[in-house]
């Protein structure tokens, strides 16, 4: 089965991002996530922790794909994640990302790429 990708790019991410990425109409299996930070600061080592979640409603807490989230550190230094707490995203669910409040340094853009079947 060919892998599909959903990507997002956030300009000047804050510690309270909460963005719906898509509504899932089929059961999906997450294979890999690649995260990267871009910085406007010279000599800075930025860091950001984010969560990928899914749930039947956006009002609930959701189920984390990786408990504790994914921490990305440094500029132009991709973080590859291929081990997850919950790899299967159920049919009929919203999929969203949240920053966890752990952001440091100057981050001009944050990009996430989610690969799934």
C-alpha positions, 0 to 999 in steps of 0.5 A, a space after each residue: 500500500 502506498 504511503 500518504 502524507 499530510 504536511 503542515 507549516 506554522 509561522 512563528 509557532 506559539 506554545 498554544 497551537 491547536 490546529 485541526 489537520 484533517 477528518 479521517 474517513 478510513 483507518 490509518 496507520 502512522 508510519 513516520 513523522 518528520 519534524 523540522 524547525 526553521 529559525 530567524 535567530 543567529 546562534 540560537 538552538 530552538 526547541 519545540 514539543 508537539 503532540 499529534 492527536 486524534 478523537 471523535 470530537 475536537 472538544 475531547 482530550 484526544 488520543 496521543 500518537 506518541 505519549 509525551 509528544 515529539 521534541 524537535 531541537 535545532 534549526 534545519 535539523 529534522 527529527 525522524 520519529 517512527 516508533 509510536 504509542 498508538 499507530 492506528 487512527 480510527 475511522 471517523 476521527 479528527 486529527 490535530 496537532 498541539 504544541 505542548 507549551 515547551 517552546 524555547 528560542 526563536 522559531 520562524 517556522 515549524 513544519 511537520 510531515 505525517 506519513 501513513 497508510 
